[in-house]
Amino acid sequence: MAVHSEAPIVVGVDGSPTSLDAVRWAARRAALHRCPLRLVHAIGAPVTFGPEISVVGLDNQALRADGEALLTSAAETARETAGELAIETTVADLGATTVLIDLSPDARMIVVGTRGLGTLGRLLLGSVSTSLARHARCPVAVIPDAEEPVRDLSQRPVVVGVDGSPRSQEAVDIAFEEAARGSVGLIAVTTWSEFFRYTSREEMQEQARAMQAESLAGRSERYPDVPVTHIVAEDRPARRLLAESENAQLMVVGSHGRGGFAGMTLGSVGQAVLHSTRIPLVLARSRD
């Protein structure tokens, strides 16, 4: 395939229903962003401790052939979902975590399912998604299991967690762009807690409101067609984000947050929503 100048959206593929949902979601995003799609199948043995290993000593040729067939089918699924796309496929000898993290600096986004087949030569996406959330050098999208028939969420808003931290600012940028690309609204969520604070609830509410306004400053001018709903409330951040996501198409949070502002610690929040979300989740990750 010809080299494409745009950074691709990279998808981990193992043939499981969840990874195919990830392919469909990523294909729609690639079409919206007008960027290429790179489908990756890892045949290395995924492990949860120590270094990942290659399968060169096993029947590598057969595993590679199976992987190429799987990616050909996944590419067809992507085109059926989003029309003609620039698609590149890669079968990698190492394990999924190593391969996807290595690809992340040059990717627009890494997309995986919450969990996959979990056998030799397949992506163990439960551990992979968690590792990417901690170590990838680009945004990471995690697509949850579909527990019910797939619904059309395309007209629903994007939810973003706002706590004023650098990762939260990156999450805000991602959320506004995704909302603008999809011609939908944005729900900005900031929560606060009275624990270990010595100011009144009224003052804390006002501080949180001011912080959110500062965090969103300039985006409305940049994205004038994106209507914003402001949620500032005393609540646990993960609980409120998950509640707002019930009527949303996408949730975006920082990989870790300020760790002190009124309880909006997006590191723990990111982990909480990663394991509980019922809609796609994007974790903002720095390229540094």
TORKOL-4160 file (C-alpha; in steps of 0.2 Angstrom, whole numbers, padded with zeros to 4 digits, m for minus):
288
<pt num="1" X="0000" Y="0000" Z="0000"/>
<pt num="2" X="0006" Y="0018" Z="m0003"/>
<pt num="3" X="0013" Y="0027" Z="0011"/>
<pt num="4" X="0000" Y="0040" Z="0018"/>
<pt num="5" X="0006" Y="0057" Z="0025"/>
<pt num="6" X="m0008" Y="0057" Z="0039"/>
<pt num="7" X="m0005" Y="0049" Z="0055"/>
<pt num="8" X="m0016" Y="0033" Z="0055"/>
<pt num="9" X="m0029" Y="0026" Z="0068"/>
<pt num="10" X="m0021" Y="0010" Z="0073"/>
<pt num="11" X="m0033" Y="m0005" Z="0078"/>
<pt num="12" X="m0028" Y="m0021" Z="0088"/>
<pt num="13" X="m0037" Y="m0035" Z="0079"/>
<pt num="14" X="m0039" Y="m0053" Z="0086"/>
<pt num="15" X="m0055" Y="m0059" Z="0077"/>
<pt num="16" X="m0066" Y="m0058" Z="0093"/>
<pt num="17" X="m0083" Y="m0049" Z="0092"/>
<pt num="18" X="m0076" Y="m0035" Z="0103"/>
<pt num="19" X="m0061" Y="m0032" Z="0092"/>
<pt num="20" X="m0072" Y="m0031" Z="0077"/>
<pt num="21" X="m0082" Y="m0018" Z="0086"/>
<pt num="22" X="m0066" Y="m0009" Z="0088"/>
<pt num="23" X="m0063" Y="m0010" Z="0069"/>
<pt num="24" X="m0080" Y="m0003" Z="0065"/>
<pt num="25" X="m0078" Y="0011" Z="0077"/>
<pt num="26" X="m0061" Y="0015" Z="0071"/>
<pt num="27" X="m0066" Y="0014" Z="0053"/>
<pt num="28" X="m0080" Y="0027" Z="0056"/>
<pt num="29" X="m0067" Y="0038" Z="0065"/>
<pt num="30" X="m0055" Y="0037" Z="0051"/>
<pt num="31" X="m0068" Y="0042" Z="0038"/>
<pt num="32" X="m0073" Y="0057" Z="0049"/>
<pt num="33" X="m0055" Y="0062" Z="0051"/>
<pt num="34" X="m0050" Y="0058" Z="0033"/>
<pt num="35" X="m0035" Y="0048" Z="0039"/>
<pt num="36" X="m0029" Y="0030" Z="0036"/>
<pt num="37" X="m0033" Y="0015" Z="0046"/>
<pt num="38" X="m0019" Y="0003" Z="0051"/>
<pt num="39" X="m0025" Y="m0015" Z="0057"/>
<pt num="40" X="m0013" Y="m0024" Z="0067"/>
<pt num="41" X="m0013" Y="m0043" Z="0072"/>
<pt num="42" X="0000" Y="m0049" Z="0085"/>
<pt num="43" X="0005" Y="m0067" Z="0085"/>
<pt num="44" X="0017" Y="m0066" Z="0099"/>
<pt num="45" X="0012" Y="m0074" Z="0116"/>
<pt num="46" X="0004" Y="m0060" Z="0127"/>
<pt num="47" X="0009" Y="m0062" Z="0145"/>
<pt num="48" X="0004" Y="m0053" Z="0161"/>
<pt num="49" X="0022" Y="m0053" Z="0168"/>
<pt num="50" X="0040" Y="m0052" Z="0162"/>
<pt num="51" X="0044" Y="m0047" Z="0144"/>
<pt num="52" X="0032" Y="m0053" Z="0130"/>
<pt num="53" X="0039" Y="m0067" Z="0119"/>
<pt num="54" X="0040" Y="m0070" Z="0100"/>
<pt num="55" X="0033" Y="m0086" Z="0092"/>
<pt num="56" X="0047" Y="m0087" Z="0080"/>
<pt num="57" X="0051" Y="m0104" Z="0087"/>
<pt num="58" X="0033" Y="m0111" Z="0085"/>
<pt num="59" X="0024" Y="m0113" Z="0068"/>
<pt num="60" X="0026" Y="m0095" Z="0064"/>
<pt num="61" X="0022" Y="m0097" Z="0046"/>
<pt num="62" X="0005" Y="m0104" Z="0049"/>
<pt num="63" X="0001" Y="m0091" Z="0063"/>
<pt num="64" X="0006" Y="m0077" Z="0051"/>
<pt num="65" X="m0005" Y="m0084" Z="0037"/>
<pt num="66" X="m0020" Y="m0085" Z="0049"/>
<pt num="67" X="m0016" Y="m0067" Z="0054"/>
<pt num="68" X="m0016" Y="m0061" Z="0037"/>
<pt num="69" X="m0032" Y="m0069" Z="0033"/>
<pt num="70" X="m0040" Y="m0062" Z="0049"/>
<pt num="71" X="m0034" Y="m0044" Z="0044"/>
<pt num="72" X="m0041" Y="m0046" Z="0026"/>
<pt num="73" X="m0058" Y="m0050" Z="0034"/>
<pt num="74" X="m0056" Y="m0035" Z="0046"/>
<pt num="75" X="m0052" Y="m0024" Z="0031"/>
<pt num="76" X="m0068" Y="m0029" Z="0023"/>
<pt num="77" X="m0078" Y="m0026" Z="0038"/>
<pt num="78" X="m0070" Y="m0008" Z="0039"/>
<pt num="79" X="m0075" Y="m0004" Z="0021"/>
<pt num="80" X="m0092" Y="m0011" Z="0024"/>
<pt num="81" X="m0094" Y="0001" Z="0039"/>
<pt num="82" X="m0086" Y="0017" Z="0032"/>
<pt num="83" X="m0084" Y="0015" Z="0013"/>
<pt num="84" X="m0067" Y="0017" Z="0004"/>
<pt num="85" X="m0053" Y="0019" Z="0016"/>
<pt num="86" X="m0034" Y="0019" Z="0015"/>
<pt num="87" X="m0030" Y="0003" Z="0025"/>
<pt num="88" X="m0014" Y="m0004" Z="0030"/>
<pt num="89" X="m0012" Y="m0021" Z="0038"/>
<pt num="90" X="0002" Y="m0028" Z="0049"/>
<pt num="91" X="0005" Y="m0045" Z="0056"/>
<pt num="92" X="0018" Y="m0043" Z="0070"/>
<pt num="93" X="0029" Y="m0057" Z="0078"/>
<pt num="94" X="0029" Y="m0049" Z="0096"/>
<pt num="95" X="0015" Y="m0048" Z="0108"/>
<pt num="96" X="0001" Y="m0035" Z="0107"/>
<pt num="97" X="0006" Y="m0023" Z="0121"/>
<pt num="98" X="0024" Y="m0021" Z="0114"/>
<pt num="99" X="0018" Y="m0019" Z="0096"/>
<pt num="100" X="0004" Y="m0006" Z="0100"/>
<pt num="101" X="0015" Y="0004" Z="0112"/>
<pt num="102" X="0029" Y="0004" Z="0099"/>
<pt num="103" X="0017" Y="0011" Z="0086"/>
<pt num="104" X="0008" Y="0024" Z="0097"/>
<pt num="105" X="0021" Y="0038" Z="0094"/>
<pt num="106" X="0016" Y="0039" Z="0076"/>
<pt num="107" X="m0002" Y="0035" Z="0078"/>
<pt num="108" X="m0017" Y="0047" Z="0079"/>
<pt num="109" X="m0025" Y="0035" Z="0091"/>
<pt num="110" X="m0024" Y="0017" Z="0096"/>
<pt num="111" X="m0041" Y="0007" Z="0097"/>
<pt num="112" X="m0043" Y="m0009" Z="0106"/>
<pt num="113" X="m0058" Y="m0019" Z="0113"/>
<pt num="114" X="m0060" Y="m0021" Z="0132"/>
<pt num="115" X="m0055" Y="m0040" Z="0130"/>
<pt num="116" X="m0052" Y="m0052" Z="0116"/>
<pt num="117" X="m0049" Y="m0071" Z="0114"/>
<pt num="118" X="m0034" Y="m0072" Z="0126"/>
<pt num="119" X="m0026" Y="m0087" Z="0118"/>
<pt num="120" X="m0009" Y="m0089" Z="0110"/>
<pt num="121" X="m0007" Y="m0079" Z="0094"/>
<pt num="122" X="m0022" Y="m0068" Z="0099"/>
<pt num="123" X="m0023" Y="m0051" Z="0108"/>
<pt num="124" X="m0027" Y="m0052" Z="0126"/>
<pt num="125" X="m0036" Y="m0036" Z="0125"/>
<pt num="126" X="m0041" Y="m0035" Z="0144"/>
<pt num="127" X="m0023" Y="m0033" Z="0149"/>
<pt num="128" X="m0018" Y="m0024" Z="0133"/>
<pt num="129" X="m0031" Y="m0010" Z="0135"/>
<pt num="130" X="m0025" Y="m0008" Z="0153"/>
<pt num="131" X="m0007" Y="m0007" Z="0148"/>
<pt num="132" X="m0010" Y="0005" Z="0134"/>
<pt num="133" X="m0020" Y="0016" Z="0146"/>
<pt num="134" X="m0004" Y="0018" Z="0156"/>
<pt num="135" X="0010" Y="0018" Z="0143"/>
<pt num="136" X="0004" Y="0023" Z="0125"/>
<pt num="137" X="0011" Y="0039" Z="0118"/>
<pt num="138" X="m0005" Y="0044" Z="0109"/>
<pt num="139" X="m0024" Y="0044" Z="0114"/>
<pt num="140" X="m0031" Y="0027" Z="0117"/>
<pt num="141" X="m0049" Y="0022" Z="0113"/>
<pt num="142" X="m0056" Y="0007" Z="0122"/>
<pt num="143" X="m0072" Y="m0001" Z="0114"/>
<pt num="144" X="m0083" Y="m0010" Z="0127"/>
<pt num="145" X="m0092" Y="m0027" Z="0125"/>
<pt num="146" X="m0109" Y="m0025" Z="0117"/>
<pt num="147" X="m0121" Y="m0032" Z="0130"/>
<pt num="148" X="m0136" Y="m0028" Z="0119"/>
<pt num="149" X="m0139" Y="m0025" Z="0100"/>
<pt num="150" X="m0128" Y="m0012" Z="0093"/>
<pt num="151" X="m0137" Y="0005" Z="0094"/>
<pt num="152" X="m0134" Y="0020" Z="0083"/>
<pt num="153" X="m0126" Y="0032" Z="0095"/>
<pt num="154" X="m0120" Y="0044" Z="0081"/>
<pt num="155" X="m0132" Y="0058" Z="0086"/>
<pt num="156" X="m0128" Y="0058" Z="0105"/>
<pt num="157" X="m0116" Y="0070" Z="0113"/>
<pt num="158" X="m0098" Y="0068" Z="0119"/>
<pt num="159" X="m0094" Y="0068" Z="0137"/>
<pt num="160" X="m0078" Y="0074" Z="0144"/>
<pt num="161" X="m0070" Y="0075" Z="0162"/>
<pt num="162" X="m0063" Y="0092" Z="0166"/>
<pt num="163" X="m0051" Y="0094" Z="0181"/>
<pt num="164" X="m0039" Y="0108" Z="0175"/>
<pt num="165" X="m0024" Y="0096" Z="0173"/>
<pt num="166" X="m0013" Y="0095" Z="0158"/>
<pt num="167" X="m0021" Y="0078" Z="0153"/>
<pt num="168" X="m0038" Y="0085" Z="0156"/>
<pt num="169" X="m0034" Y="0099" Z="0144"/>
<pt num="170" X="m0029" Y="0086" Z="0131"/>
<pt num="171" X="m0045" Y="0077" Z="0134"/>
<pt num="172" X="m0055" Y="0093" Z="0131"/>
<pt num="173" X="m0046" Y="0096" Z="0114"/>
<pt num="174" X="m0050" Y="0078" Z="0109"/>
<pt num="175" X="m0068" Y="0079" Z="0115"/>
<pt num="176" X="m0071" Y="0096" Z="0106"/>
<pt num="177" X="m0064" Y="0089" Z="0089"/>
<pt num="178" X="m0074" Y="0073" Z="0090"/>
<pt num="179" X="m0090" Y="0082" Z="0094"/>
<pt num="180" X="m0086" Y="0094" Z="0079"/>
<pt num="181" X="m0082" Y="0080" Z="0067"/>
<pt num="182" X="m0098" Y="0071" Z="0072"/>
<pt num="183" X="m0109" Y="0087" Z="0072"/>
<pt num="184" X="m0115" Y="0084" Z="0090"/>
<pt num="185" X="m0115" Y="0092" Z="0107"/>
<pt num="186" X="m0102" Y="0091" Z="0121"/>
<pt num="187" X="m0106" Y="0088" Z="0140"/>
<pt num="188" X="m0092" Y="0095" Z="0151"/>
<pt num="189" X="m0091" Y="0087" Z="0168"/>
<pt num="190" X="m0082" Y="0093" Z="0184"/>
<pt num="191" X="m0085" Y="0086" Z="0201"/>
<pt num="192" X="m0079" Y="0091" Z="0218"/>
<pt num="193" X="m0079" Y="0085" Z="0236"/>
<pt num="194" X="m0079" Y="0093" Z="0253"/>
<pt num="195" X="m0067" Y="0080" Z="0260"/>
<pt num="196" X="m0051" Y="0088" Z="0267"/>
<pt num="197" X="m0056" Y="0105" Z="0262"/>
<pt num="198" X="m0059" Y="0120" Z="0273"/>
<pt num="199" X="m0070" Y="0131" Z="0262"/>
<pt num="200" X="m0089" Y="0131" Z="0261"/>
<pt num="201" X="m0098" Y="0121" Z="0248"/>
<pt num="202" X="m0104" Y="0137" Z="0239"/>
<pt num="203" X="m0086" Y="0143" Z="0237"/>
<pt num="204" X="m0080" Y="0126" Z="0231"/>
<pt num="205" X="m0094" Y="0125" Z="0219"/>
<pt num="206" X="m0089" Y="0142" Z="0212"/>
<pt num="207" X="m0071" Y="0137" Z="0212"/>
<pt num="208" X="m0075" Y="0122" Z="0202"/>
<pt num="209" X="m0086" Y="0132" Z="0190"/>
<pt num="210" X="m0072" Y="0145" Z="0187"/>
<pt num="211" X="m0059" Y="0131" Z="0184"/>
<pt num="212" X="m0070" Y="0123" Z="0171"/>
<pt num="213" X="m0074" Y="0139" Z="0162"/>
<pt num="214" X="m0055" Y="0142" Z="0161"/>
<pt num="215" X="m0051" Y="0125" Z="0155"/>
<pt num="216" X="m0064" Y="0127" Z="0141"/>
<pt num="217" X="m0059" Y="0145" Z="0137"/>
<pt num="218" X="m0056" Y="0147" Z="0118"/>
<pt num="219" X="m0064" Y="0131" Z="0112"/>
<pt num="220" X="m0081" Y="0139" Z="0109"/>
<pt num="221" X="m0073" Y="0151" Z="0097"/>
<pt num="222" X="m0063" Y="0137" Z="0089"/>
<pt num="223" X="m0078" Y="0126" Z="0088"/>
<pt num="224" X="m0093" Y="0138" Z="0087"/>
<pt num="225" X="m0105" Y="0124" Z="0081"/>
<pt num="226" X="m0103" Y="0113" Z="0096"/>
<pt num="227" X="m0116" Y="0117" Z="0109"/>
<pt num="228" X="m0109" Y="0114" Z="0127"/>
<pt num="229" X="m0118" Y="0108" Z="0142"/>
<pt num="230" X="m0109" Y="0112" Z="0159"/>
<pt num="231" X="m0110" Y="0100" Z="0173"/>
<pt num="232" X="m0102" Y="0106" Z="0189"/>
<pt num="233" X="m0107" Y="0096" Z="0205"/>
<pt num="234" X="m0103" Y="0088" Z="0221"/>
<pt num="235" X="m0101" Y="0070" Z="0217"/>
<pt num="236" X="m0089" Y="0056" Z="0214"/>
<pt num="237" X="m0081" Y="0059" Z="0197"/>
<pt num="238" X="m0082" Y="0042" Z="0190"/>
<pt num="239" X="m0100" Y="0040" Z="0195"/>
<pt num="240" X="m0105" Y="0056" Z="0187"/>
<pt num="241" X="m0096" Y="0053" Z="0171"/>
<pt num="242" X="m0104" Y="0036" Z="0170"/>
<pt num="243" X="m0121" Y="0043" Z="0173"/>
<pt num="244" X="m0119" Y="0056" Z="0160"/>
<pt num="245" X="m0112" Y="0043" Z="0148"/>
<pt num="246" X="m0129" Y="0034" Z="0148"/>
<pt num="247" X="m0135" Y="0046" Z="0135"/>
<pt num="248" X="m0119" Y="0049" Z="0126"/>
<pt num="249" X="m0109" Y="0041" Z="0111"/>
<pt num="250" X="m0091" Y="0044" Z="0118"/>
<pt num="251" X="m0083" Y="0048" Z="0134"/>
<pt num="252" X="m0066" Y="0056" Z="0135"/>
<pt num="253" X="m0055" Y="0058" Z="0151"/>
<pt num="254" X="m0036" Y="0061" Z="0155"/>
<pt num="255" X="m0025" Y="0046" Z="0158"/>
<pt num="256" X="m0022" Y="0055" Z="0175"/>
<pt num="257" X="m0027" Y="0071" Z="0183"/>
<pt num="258" X="m0022" Y="0084" Z="0195"/>
<pt num="259" X="m0024" Y="0072" Z="0210"/>
<pt num="260" X="m0030" Y="0085" Z="0222"/>
<pt num="261" X="m0043" Y="0097" Z="0214"/>
<pt num="262" X="m0059" Y="0093" Z="0223"/>
<pt num="263" X="m0058" Y="0075" Z="0221"/>
<pt num="264" X="m0056" Y="0075" Z="0202"/>
<pt num="265" X="m0042" Y="0063" Z="0201"/>
<pt num="266" X="m0043" Y="0056" Z="0184"/>
<pt num="267" X="m0030" Y="0043" Z="0186"/>
<pt num="268" X="m0041" Y="0033" Z="0197"/>
<pt num="269" X="m0056" Y="0039" Z="0187"/>
<pt num="270" X="m0049" Y="0033" Z="0171"/>
<pt num="271" X="m0046" Y="0016" Z="0178"/>
<pt num="272" X="m0064" Y="0016" Z="0186"/>
<pt num="273" X="m0073" Y="0021" Z="0169"/>
<pt num="274" X="m0061" Y="0009" Z="0159"/>
<pt num="275" X="m0069" Y="m0006" Z="0168"/>
<pt num="276" X="m0087" Y="0001" Z="0169"/>
<pt num="277" X="m0091" Y="0011" Z="0153"/>
<pt num="278" X="m0104" Y="0004" Z="0141"/>
<pt num="279" X="m0099" Y="0016" Z="0127"/>
<pt num="280" X="m0082" Y="0020" Z="0119"/>
<pt num="281" X="m0069" Y="0028" Z="0130"/>
<pt num="282" X="m0054" Y="0039" Z="0125"/>
<pt num="283" X="m0040" Y="0041" Z="0137"/>
<pt num="284" X="m0029" Y="0056" Z="0133"/>
<pt num="285" X="m0011" Y="0052" Z="0133"/>
<pt num="286" X="0004" Y="0063" Z="0130"/>
<pt num="287" X="0016" Y="0060" Z="0116"/>
<pt num="288" X="0030" Y="0065" Z="0128"/>
